[in-house]
Amino acid sequence: MPSSLARVATDAAPRYAKQFASHFGRKIPVEETPDGGHRLTFQNTDVVLEPLDDHLLIRVTAPDAAALTAIRDVVASHLERFGRRRELSVVWDEPAQD
């Protein structure tokens, strides 16, 4: 399954992770992880948000390349909209095939 990572520079990573999880939690399954992050399940696609001191680490895993591209676009557009005032920017690494 293809996967991808993004590191979003911010000093408010826990807030953005919680806001993203709350926003989608009305529509899809969301669980809190032991490290204070969140796992969201979009059909067969997983999004894990891990808040760290100086950035938000995002891991996505999808069943195929098309689904990976779609979920990366959804995650980036929502987070960038939530962080518009702070000019939040989501930049993905190259997808990895597992």
N, C-alpha and C positions, 0 to 999 in steps of 0.2 A: 504494500500500500504506500503510495507516495505521501511524503510529509514535508513540512516546511516550518522554519522558525523566523520570528521577527523579534527584535529587541527595540522597544520603544522608549526612548530617553524621556524620563519624567521623574519628578520627586513626589508625585502623587499616584504611584502605581496601584496601591490598594484601593484608592477611591475609584479609579477608572475600571479596575477589574470588577469591583462590586457593582458599579453602574451598568457595565456591559451585561453582567450576569442577571441583574434585576430586570433590565430591559427585555432580555430574551427569555427569562424565567417564566414569563406568562404564556409562552408559546411552546417551549421545548424543555426537556429534562435538564436540570442544572444541579450539580452537587458541589459542596464546598470541599476542598482538599485539605489535608492536615497542615499544609504550610500556609494556609490563609488564602489560597488561590481558588479557582473555580474550574470545573470541567463541564462543558456544554456538549450535548449530543444532538447534532442536526442529522437526523436519519442515520446513515452509516458513517457520518463524519464527526470527528472529535475535535474540539477546541479546548486547549488547556491554557488558562491565564495564571501566570505565576508572578506575583508582585515582589520585586526586589527593591533594594534601597534606592538605586538610581535609574531603574528602568522596569518596564513591564515585559516579561518574557512571554511570548505567545507561541504555542506549538499547535499545529493543525495536522491532522491525518485524515486522508480521504480514500475512498475505494479506487479512484482513478484520477488522472491528470485534470480532466474537465471539472470534476467535483472539487478538486483542490483549488483550482483557479477561481471557481465561483465562491467558495467559502473564504478564501483570502480576500476577495473583493468585498464581501459582506463585512468581515471583521474590520478591515481597514477603513471602509467608508463610515461605519458607525463610530469607531474609536476616534477617527479624525474629526468627526462632527462633534462628539462629546468634548474633545480637547481643542476645539477651534480657537478659543481665547489664548491658549498657551502654545498654539501652533504645533500641536501634536502631529507627528509624522510616523506612519507605519511603513517600514521598508523590509521586504521579505528576502530571505536568502534563496538560493537556487533550490528547487525541490529535490528531495532525496528519495530514491526508490528503496524500499525495504523488502 
